[in-house]
Amino acid sequence: MKNSLFFLAAFLLGIPAQSDVIHTIQSSASMTVAAPGSVVTRQANEYSISGNGIATTDGTTDDVLGGLGAATSGVNDLTTITASQAVEGEAFSFVNSYTEGDTIESSIDVGSIPAYSNLTSTSAGDAGDAEIGVGQDGALTLSIGTATGTTITGQFTTTLEVD
């Protein structure tokens, strides 16, 4: 009977359980103000020729196509041609195009605008009166105010892990 009372008492009192509980609370805030910058795409040198029923010359040599030569500061020399109808009275067509590329700048001063075909510049951001903060209670303060070119991010994370 003593044995059964012992087991009954152990059952009623319960057996302690072991587990690991990890609880974390984290708040964070950040502000990023954009720097000034420029992105440039230079125009390439392009040459194209197409034709039918024509005779060509560069003034010295007949039946040449012309084209791009050696480059100086990024711009190729161009050999021009003259085209004429090969046989009088016959059908002919001729198309010739040339686009001069941008000259390569040897150096660009900060704040200057280089003479490139495609240029996008952005000014520096200004934090103005933007405010960020994390209180002792984890509360986030995020106010963009009069800021320009500025990104404000706030994050509140809570995790509960029971093992």
Z-matrix of the N, CA and C atoms (Angstrom, degrees):
N
C 1 1.438
C 2 1.521 1 110.69
N 3 1.355 2 115.22 1 -37.32
C 4 1.454 3 118.80 2 177.28
C 5 1.534 4 110.90 3 -59.98
N 6 1.323 5 114.12 4 -40.19
C 7 1.468 6 118.29 5 -179.09
C 8 1.519 7 111.20 6 -63.99
N 9 1.325 8 117.89 7 -42.81
C 10 1.452 9 119.91 8 -179.38
C 11 1.518 10 111.64 9 -68.86
N 12 1.333 11 119.93 10 -32.72
C 13 1.466 12 121.69 11 175.21
C 14 1.529 13 110.49 12 -66.74
N 15 1.302 14 116.30 13 -38.15
C 16 1.472 15 120.99 14 179.17
C 17 1.537 16 110.39 15 -61.94
N 18 1.341 17 116.56 16 -47.58
C 19 1.470 18 120.33 17 179.55
C 20 1.519 19 111.75 18 -67.07
N 21 1.352 20 117.21 19 -36.46
C 22 1.454 21 121.06 20 177.65
C 23 1.528 22 110.22 21 -66.23
N 24 1.335 23 118.43 22 -41.36
C 25 1.466 24 122.23 23 178.47
C 26 1.528 25 110.57 24 -65.65
N 27 1.323 26 117.35 25 -41.60
C 28 1.466 27 121.13 26 179.09
C 29 1.527 28 110.88 27 -64.20
N 30 1.330 29 116.43 28 -37.84
C 31 1.457 30 120.94 29 179.14
C 32 1.524 31 111.40 30 -69.11
N 33 1.313 32 118.14 31 -41.07
C 34 1.456 33 122.23 32 -178.41
C 35 1.526 34 111.92 33 -72.41
N 36 1.320 35 117.90 34 -35.78
C 37 1.465 36 121.40 35 179.53
C 38 1.536 37 111.95 36 -75.68
N 39 1.282 38 117.08 37 -24.36
C 40 1.455 39 121.64 38 179.59
C 41 1.519 40 112.69 39 85.97
N 42 1.251 41 114.49 40 155.31
C 43 1.460 42 121.71 41 178.16
C 44 1.531 43 106.75 42 -106.28
N 45 1.333 44 117.30 43 127.07
C 46 1.471 45 118.67 44 -177.22
C 47 1.533 46 111.74 45 -61.35
N 48 1.335 47 115.19 46 139.69
C 49 1.463 48 121.11 47 177.20
C 50 1.520 49 108.63 48 -102.14
N 51 1.327 50 116.23 49 149.25
C 52 1.456 51 120.64 50 178.11
C 53 1.529 52 108.89 51 -113.66
N 54 1.336 53 115.72 52 131.46
C 55 1.464 54 120.48 53 175.20
C 56 1.521 55 108.00 54 -155.03
N 57 1.330 56 114.14 55 156.04
C 58 1.464 57 120.81 56 176.02
C 59 1.520 58 107.78 57 -104.95
N 60 1.311 59 117.10 58 127.78
C 61 1.454 60 122.61 59 177.21
C 62 1.529 61 107.25 60 -120.01
N 63 1.324 62 115.18 61 124.25
C 64 1.467 63 120.61 62 178.65
C 65 1.522 64 107.01 63 -121.49
N 66 1.314 65 116.37 64 123.07
C 67 1.466 66 121.97 65 179.25
C 68 1.523 67 107.47 66 -126.20
N 69 1.342 68 116.35 67 123.18
C 70 1.470 69 120.02 68 178.74
C 71 1.523 70 109.12 69 -126.34
N 72 1.294 71 114.66 70 143.52
C 73 1.462 72 122.50 71 174.74
C 74 1.523 73 106.15 72 -128.65
N 75 1.339 74 115.37 73 127.94
C 76 1.461 75 119.09 74 -176.67
C 77 1.517 76 109.70 75 -137.83
N 78 1.308 77 115.91 76 134.29
C 79 1.471 78 122.36 77 174.01
C 80 1.519 79 107.83 78 -122.19
N 81 1.328 80 115.84 79 141.91
C 82 1.462 81 119.33 80 176.66
C 83 1.523 82 108.93 81 -147.06
N 84 1.305 83 115.06 82 151.05
C 85 1.464 84 121.90 83 177.78
C 86 1.517 85 108.36 84 -141.89
N 87 1.337 86 116.39 85 143.35
C 88 1.464 87 119.81 86 177.90
C 89 1.523 88 109.58 87 -144.07
N 90 1.329 89 114.69 88 154.01
C 91 1.464 90 121.86 89 177.54
C 92 1.525 91 107.36 90 -133.17
N 93 1.340 92 115.66 91 132.79
C 94 1.457 93 121.66 92 177.70
C 95 1.523 94 108.08 93 -123.75
N 96 1.328 95 116.09 94 126.72
C 97 1.460 96 121.66 95 178.48
C 98 1.528 97 107.01 96 -108.96
N 99 1.335 98 116.21 97 125.86
C 100 1.461 99 121.90 98 -175.58
C 101 1.522 100 111.88 99 -66.50
N 102 1.323 101 114.87 100 141.50
C 103 1.466 102 121.68 101 174.70
C 104 1.529 103 108.49 102 -88.50
N 105 1.313 104 118.20 103 157.04
C 106 1.461 105 119.13 104 176.61
C 107 1.526 106 109.91 105 -71.31
N 108 1.314 107 116.40 106 155.83
C 109 1.463 108 118.26 107 179.23
C 110 1.513 109 111.49 108 -170.01
N 111 1.320 110 114.74 109 166.57
C 112 1.461 111 121.85 110 177.94
C 113 1.520 112 108.92 111 -138.68
N 114 1.317 113 114.65 112 146.15
C 115 1.460 114 122.06 113 174.38
C 116 1.522 115 106.75 114 -123.61
N 117 1.337 116 115.61 115 128.89
C 118 1.457 117 120.78 116 -175.72
C 119 1.526 118 109.49 117 -122.97
N 120 1.330 119 116.10 118 136.89
C 121 1.460 120 121.51 119 171.00
C 122 1.520 121 106.83 120 -122.55
N 123 1.332 122 115.92 121 118.06
C 124 1.461 123 120.05 122 -179.67
C 125 1.521 124 110.57 123 -78.55
N 126 1.313 125 115.62 124 143.14
C 127 1.463 126 121.74 125 173.93
C 128 1.523 127 108.17 126 -75.75
N 129 1.306 128 117.09 127 130.51
C 130 1.465 129 121.95 128 178.79
C 131 1.530 130 110.56 129 -80.79
N 132 1.320 131 115.65 130 159.53
C 133 1.460 132 121.34 131 171.64
C 134 1.531 133 107.65 132 -77.91
N 135 1.336 134 116.71 133 132.66
C 136 1.465 135 119.86 134 -178.36
C 137 1.522 136 109.86 135 -134.49
N 138 1.335 137 115.46 136 138.88
C 139 1.459 138 121.14 137 177.55
C 140 1.522 139 107.89 138 -140.31
N 141 1.312 140 115.98 139 135.42
C 142 1.460 141 120.34 140 -179.54
C 143 1.521 142 109.31 141 -143.38
N 144 1.336 143 115.33 142 141.60
C 145 1.464 144 120.32 143 177.35
C 146 1.524 145 108.23 144 -143.96
N 147 1.331 146 114.59 145 141.03
C 148 1.458 147 120.67 146 178.49
C 149 1.518 148 107.81 147 -152.79
N 150 1.322 149 117.00 148 141.52
C 151 1.452 150 118.23 149 178.79
C 152 1.514 151 112.43 150 -173.73
N 153 1.332 152 113.21 151 167.73
C 154 1.459 153 120.93 152 179.56
C 155 1.529 154 107.69 153 -150.57
N 156 1.315 155 115.92 154 133.85
C 157 1.466 156 119.60 155 178.24
C 158 1.509 157 113.06 156 72.12
N 159 1.341 158 117.93 157 33.58
C 160 1.463 159 121.49 158 -178.16
C 161 1.526 160 110.94 159 -126.81
N 162 1.327 161 114.14 160 160.81
C 163 1.461 162 122.09 161 171.57
C 164 1.520 163 106.38 162 -117.93
N 165 1.340 164 117.79 163 138.58
C 166 1.465 165 120.95 164 -178.20
C 167 1.518 166 110.75 165 -122.15
N 168 1.338 167 115.08 166 156.67
C 169 1.466 168 121.70 167 174.51
C 170 1.516 169 108.88 168 -155.01
N 171 1.310 170 115.69 169 149.34
C 172 1.469 171 119.93 170 173.93
C 173 1.526 172 109.99 171 -100.52
N 174 1.341 173 117.10 172 12.24
C 175 1.466 174 122.98 173 -179.00
C 176 1.514 175 111.58 174 98.40
N 177 1.313 176 116.95 175 -19.72
C 178 1.460 177 121.84 176 179.67
C 179 1.516 178 110.96 177 -120.55
N 180 1.322 179 115.75 178 -44.60
C 181 1.456 180 121.34 179 -174.86
C 182 1.529 181 109.51 180 -119.05
N 183 1.353 182 115.70 181 136.26
C 184 1.465 183 120.23 182 177.57
C 185 1.527 184 110.71 183 -85.37
N 186 1.327 185 114.91 184 159.66
C 187 1.473 186 123.42 185 175.30
C 188 1.530 187 112.80 186 58.06
N 189 1.332 188 117.05 187 42.30
C 190 1.462 189 121.65 188 175.43
C 191 1.530 190 109.09 189 -106.86
N 192 1.315 191 116.14 190 159.71
C 193 1.461 192 120.71 191 -178.12
C 194 1.512 193 113.10 192 -101.03
N 195 1.319 194 117.61 193 -9.52
C 196 1.461 195 119.97 194 -175.75
C 197 1.518 196 108.81 195 70.93
N 198 1.315 197 117.10 196 -163.40
C 199 1.460 198 119.30 197 175.81
C 200 1.503 199 113.95 198 134.77
N 201 1.316 200 113.14 199 -165.74
C 202 1.462 201 121.74 200 -175.13
C 203 1.518 202 110.53 201 -90.35
N 204 1.320 203 115.26 202 137.72
C 205 1.452 204 121.24 203 177.81
C 206 1.516 205 110.56 204 -108.88
N 207 1.329 206 115.18 205 -148.86
C 208 1.464 207 121.60 206 -178.06
C 209 1.532 208 110.62 207 -65.74
N 210 1.321 209 115.18 208 149.00
C 211 1.468 210 120.74 209 -179.45
C 212 1.519 211 111.07 210 -95.86
N 213 1.325 212 115.70 211 140.35
C 214 1.462 213 122.99 212 173.33
C 215 1.521 214 106.93 213 -127.41
N 216 1.319 215 116.64 214 118.55
C 217 1.470 216 122.16 215 -177.75
C 218 1.528 217 112.05 216 53.43
N 219 1.331 218 116.20 217 33.60
C 220 1.458 219 120.92 218 176.15
C 221 1.507 220 115.37 219 92.00
N 222 1.341 221 118.20 220 -7.79
C 223 1.465 222 121.22 221 -179.64
C 224 1.527 223 108.13 222 -108.88
N 225 1.348 224 115.18 223 126.22
C 226 1.462 225 120.25 224 -179.08
C 227 1.517 226 111.51 225 -80.65
N 228 1.352 227 115.50 226 146.03
C 229 1.454 228 120.70 227 169.77
C 230 1.526 229 107.20 228 -66.13
N 231 1.319 230 116.33 229 149.76
C 232 1.458 231 121.12 230 -179.63
C 233 1.518 232 109.71 231 -118.59
N 234 1.338 233 116.50 232 128.81
C 235 1.451 234 122.19 233 172.09
C 236 1.521 235 106.60 234 -96.76
N 237 1.328 236 116.41 235 109.28
C 238 1.463 237 120.46 236 -179.25
C 239 1.513 238 110.07 237 -84.86
N 240 1.318 239 115.05 238 156.45
C 241 1.467 240 120.18 239 178.55
C 242 1.520 241 109.77 240 -130.93
N 243 1.305 242 114.03 241 163.19
C 244 1.452 243 122.04 242 173.24
C 245 1.524 244 106.90 243 -116.64
N 246 1.319 245 115.97 244 134.86
C 247 1.462 246 120.04 245 -179.93
C 248 1.523 247 109.17 246 -116.30
N 249 1.335 248 115.01 247 144.20
C 250 1.459 249 120.11 248 176.16
C 251 1.520 250 108.77 249 -141.11
N 252 1.330 251 114.95 250 159.55
C 253 1.455 252 120.32 251 179.95
C 254 1.533 253 108.04 252 -64.43
N 255 1.326 254 116.54 253 128.29
C 256 1.470 255 120.56 254 -175.84
C 257 1.525 256 111.58 255 -68.62
N 258 1.335 257 117.14 256 -45.06
C 259 1.467 258 120.98 257 -178.86
C 260 1.528 259 107.64 258 -129.73
N 261 1.349 260 116.01 259 120.98
C 262 1.467 261 119.70 260 -179.58
C 263 1.523 262 110.44 261 -56.16
N 264 1.334 263 114.84 262 136.37
C 265 1.453 264 120.18 263 177.38
C 266 1.522 265 113.81 264 87.54
N 267 1.294 266 117.70 265 -13.26
C 268 1.471 267 121.49 266 179.81
C 269 1.533 268 109.50 267 -89.14
N 270 1.327 269 115.46 268 156.86
C 271 1.464 270 120.31 269 177.48
C 272 1.532 271 110.04 270 -69.75
N 273 1.323 272 115.63 271 146.20
C 274 1.462 273 119.64 272 177.03
C 275 1.524 274 109.41 273 -152.48
N 276 1.318 275 115.07 274 158.22
C 277 1.469 276 120.99 275 173.99
C 278 1.526 277 108.17 276 -145.81
N 279 1.332 278 114.91 277 150.60
C 280 1.462 279 119.05 278 -179.91
C 281 1.523 280 109.44 279 -154.92
N 282 1.329 281 116.62 280 130.18
C 283 1.465 282 123.25 281 175.70
C 284 1.519 283 107.13 282 -136.50
N 285 1.329 284 115.45 283 131.31
C 286 1.460 285 120.23 284 179.35
C 287 1.529 286 107.52 285 -141.40
N 288 1.332 287 117.75 286 130.76
C 289 1.469 288 119.35 287 178.65
C 290 1.524 289 110.36 288 -138.62
N 291 1.328 290 114.31 289 151.50
C 292 1.465 291 121.29 290 179.78
C 293 1.520 292 108.32 291 -145.23
N 294 1.318 293 115.77 292 131.86
C 295 1.464 294 121.85 293 172.86
C 296 1.520 295 107.30 294 -121.64
N 297 1.325 296 115.56 295 122.33
C 298 1.467 297 119.75 296 179.05
C 299 1.520 298 109.33 297 -80.13
N 300 1.307 299 115.99 298 131.98
C 301 1.463 300 121.37 299 179.95
C 302 1.515 301 112.18 300 -76.02
N 303 1.329 302 114.55 301 168.00
C 304 1.466 303 120.77 302 177.44
C 305 1.515 304 110.69 303 -71.00
N 306 1.323 305 115.35 304 141.78
C 307 1.458 306 121.34 305 174.16
C 308 1.528 307 108.31 306 -71.44
N 309 1.314 308 115.96 307 138.29
C 310 1.465 309 120.45 308 178.30
C 311 1.522 310 108.65 309 -76.24
N 312 1.317 311 116.27 310 124.45
C 313 1.467 312 121.27 311 176.25
C 314 1.528 313 108.25 312 -75.64
N 315 1.324 314 117.36 313 130.54
C 316 1.467 315 119.82 314 179.45
C 317 1.518 316 111.12 315 -74.84
N 318 1.321 317 117.11 316 -30.34
C 319 1.467 318 121.38 317 174.24
C 320 1.516 319 108.12 318 -157.02
N 321 1.318 320 114.58 319 146.94
C 322 1.465 321 120.12 320 179.99
C 323 1.520 322 107.17 321 -123.87
N 324 1.307 323 116.34 322 126.64
C 325 1.461 324 120.98 323 178.40
C 326 1.525 325 109.64 324 -79.15
N 327 1.327 326 115.58 325 143.49
C 328 1.455 327 120.64 326 177.08
C 329 1.523 328 108.51 327 -58.87
N 330 1.318 329 116.13 328 130.92
C 331 1.460 330 121.13 329 179.68
C 332 1.515 331 114.23 330 91.69
N 333 1.341 332 118.09 331 -14.62
C 334 1.464 333 119.49 332 178.60
C 335 1.527 334 109.21 333 -85.21
N 336 1.322 335 115.68 334 160.45
C 337 1.459 336 120.94 335 179.87
C 338 1.523 337 107.72 336 -112.17
N 339 1.337 338 117.57 337 109.77
C 340 1.466 339 119.79 338 -179.29
C 341 1.532 340 110.82 339 -71.24
N 342 1.325 341 115.68 340 155.77
C 343 1.465 342 121.36 341 -177.76
C 344 1.528 343 110.43 342 -87.58
N 345 1.317 344 116.67 343 69.22
C 346 1.458 345 121.36 344 176.02
C 347 1.514 346 109.31 345 -108.14
N 348 1.322 347 116.30 346 157.53
C 349 1.463 348 121.31 347 -175.41
C 350 1.522 349 113.34 348 -68.36
N 351 1.318 350 118.26 349 -34.49
C 352 1.457 351 120.57 350 -176.30
C 353 1.525 352 108.38 351 -132.21
N 354 1.322 353 116.85 352 108.29
C 355 1.460 354 122.14 353 -175.91
C 356 1.520 355 109.30 354 -134.41
N 357 1.327 356 116.52 355 126.87
C 358 1.459 357 121.98 356 175.69
C 359 1.518 358 108.12 357 -123.29
N 360 1.318 359 117.69 358 122.87
C 361 1.466 360 122.19 359 179.74
C 362 1.518 361 109.67 360 -121.14
N 363 1.317 362 114.92 361 144.16
C 364 1.463 363 120.47 362 175.34
C 365 1.519 364 108.50 363 -124.33
N 366 1.321 365 115.11 364 142.12
C 367 1.465 366 119.23 365 179.09
C 368 1.523 367 109.63 366 -83.59
N 369 1.311 368 115.08 367 167.36
C 370 1.464 369 120.43 368 179.81
C 371 1.518 370 109.73 369 -68.63
N 372 1.326 371 115.80 370 147.22
C 373 1.454 372 120.80 371 174.46
C 374 1.520 373 110.37 372 -74.09
N 375 1.314 374 115.78 373 167.56
C 376 1.461 375 121.43 374 179.07
C 377 1.520 376 107.42 375 -139.14
N 378 1.324 377 116.53 376 121.63
C 379 1.466 378 121.07 377 -178.09
C 380 1.523 379 111.73 378 -67.63
N 381 1.329 380 118.04 379 -18.83
C 382 1.467 381 120.69 380 178.89
C 383 1.520 382 111.26 381 51.39
N 384 1.333 383 116.12 382 -129.64
C 385 1.467 384 119.78 383 178.94
C 386 1.534 385 111.43 384 -106.44
N 387 1.339 386 116.35 385 27.21
C 388 1.473 387 120.44 386 177.87
C 389 1.525 388 109.79 387 -62.07
N 390 1.328 389 115.26 388 145.37
C 391 1.468 390 120.60 389 180.00
C 392 1.516 391 110.23 390 -134.52
N 393 1.337 392 114.68 391 141.19
C 394 1.456 393 120.66 392 170.69
C 395 1.519 394 107.23 393 -134.75
N 396 1.316 395 115.71 394 154.27
C 397 1.457 396 118.88 395 177.38
C 398 1.513 397 111.61 396 -173.44
N 399 1.330 398 114.69 397 159.47
C 400 1.461 399 122.87 398 175.23
C 401 1.519 400 106.43 399 -128.91
N 402 1.337 401 115.85 400 118.04
C 403 1.467 402 120.63 401 179.89
C 404 1.520 403 111.64 402 -76.99
N 405 1.337 404 116.89 403 168.77
C 406 1.463 405 121.41 404 178.55
C 407 1.520 406 111.09 405 -62.10
N 408 1.326 407 116.61 406 -26.50
C 409 1.464 408 120.27 407 178.71
C 410 1.527 409 111.81 408 -86.95
N 411 1.343 410 118.15 409 3.17
C 412 1.460 411 122.33 410 178.85
C 413 1.513 412 113.54 411 89.80
N 414 1.331 413 117.51 412 -2.63
C 415 1.462 414 120.47 413 -179.24
C 416 1.531 415 110.09 414 -67.49
N 417 1.325 416 116.00 415 138.57
C 418 1.461 417 122.12 416 -179.34
C 419 1.522 418 110.67 417 -95.68
N 420 1.323 419 116.51 418 139.01
C 421 1.457 420 122.79 419 171.55
C 422 1.515 421 106.53 420 -115.16
N 423 1.333 422 116.60 421 116.52
C 424 1.469 423 122.00 422 -179.09
C 425 1.523 424 107.53 423 -133.09
N 426 1.332 425 117.28 424 113.67
C 427 1.461 426 121.16 425 179.88
C 428 1.526 427 108.75 426 -137.54
N 429 1.337 428 117.01 427 114.99
C 430 1.468 429 121.15 428 -178.15
C 431 1.521 430 111.03 429 -75.03
N 432 1.322 431 119.72 430 -27.32
C 433 1.465 432 122.47 431 176.46
C 434 1.509 433 112.45 432 53.83
N 435 1.329 434 117.23 433 -128.67
C 436 1.466 435 122.69 434 -177.59
C 437 1.522 436 112.42 435 -100.36
N 438 1.313 437 117.30 436 16.43
C 439 1.466 438 121.08 437 -176.80
C 440 1.525 439 111.57 438 -64.57
N 441 1.344 440 115.36 439 146.69
C 442 1.464 441 122.34 440 173.33
C 443 1.518 442 107.74 441 -128.41
N 444 1.333 443 116.94 442 145.81
C 445 1.464 444 120.65 443 179.67
C 446 1.522 445 111.90 444 59.80
N 447 1.328 446 116.66 445 34.16
C 448 1.463 447 122.00 446 -173.93
C 449 1.524 448 109.66 447 -128.12
N 450 1.325 449 115.89 448 139.49
C 451 1.463 450 121.87 449 176.14
C 452 1.516 451 108.55 450 -118.36
N 453 1.335 452 115.85 451 129.68
C 454 1.464 453 121.51 452 177.47
C 455 1.527 454 107.44 453 -117.83
N 456 1.338 455 115.72 454 132.03
C 457 1.454 456 121.26 455 -179.72
C 458 1.517 457 109.40 456 -130.04
N 459 1.312 458 116.50 457 133.83
C 460 1.460 459 121.84 458 175.09
C 461 1.514 460 109.44 459 -127.35
N 462 1.339 461 116.33 460 145.47
C 463 1.463 462 120.24 461 -178.86
C 464 1.521 463 109.55 462 -144.21
N 465 1.318 464 116.01 463 133.89
C 466 1.456 465 123.20 464 175.16
C 467 1.524 466 106.33 465 -122.32
N 468 1.331 467 117.01 466 122.10
C 469 1.462 468 121.71 467 -176.22
C 470 1.512 469 109.62 468 -127.85
N 471 1.318 470 116.52 469 133.75
C 472 1.451 471 120.92 470 172.66
C 473 1.523 472 108.24 471 -129.40
N 474 1.332 473 116.02 472 136.43
C 475 1.462 474 120.37 473 179.42
C 476 1.529 475 108.64 474 -131.06
N 477 1.313 476 116.34 475 145.88
C 478 1.452 477 123.00 476 176.49
C 479 1.513 478 106.21 477 -133.15
N 480 1.326 479 116.07 478 121.33
C 481 1.446 480 121.82 479 -179.11
C 482 1.513 481 109.37 480 -123.48
N 483 1.303 482 117.07 481 121.08
C 484 1.461 483 122.59 482 178.06
C 485 1.510 484 107.16 483 -114.79
N 486 1.321 485 115.76 484 122.34
C 487 1.450 486 120.64 485 -176.69
C 488 1.502 487 110.52 486 -113.06
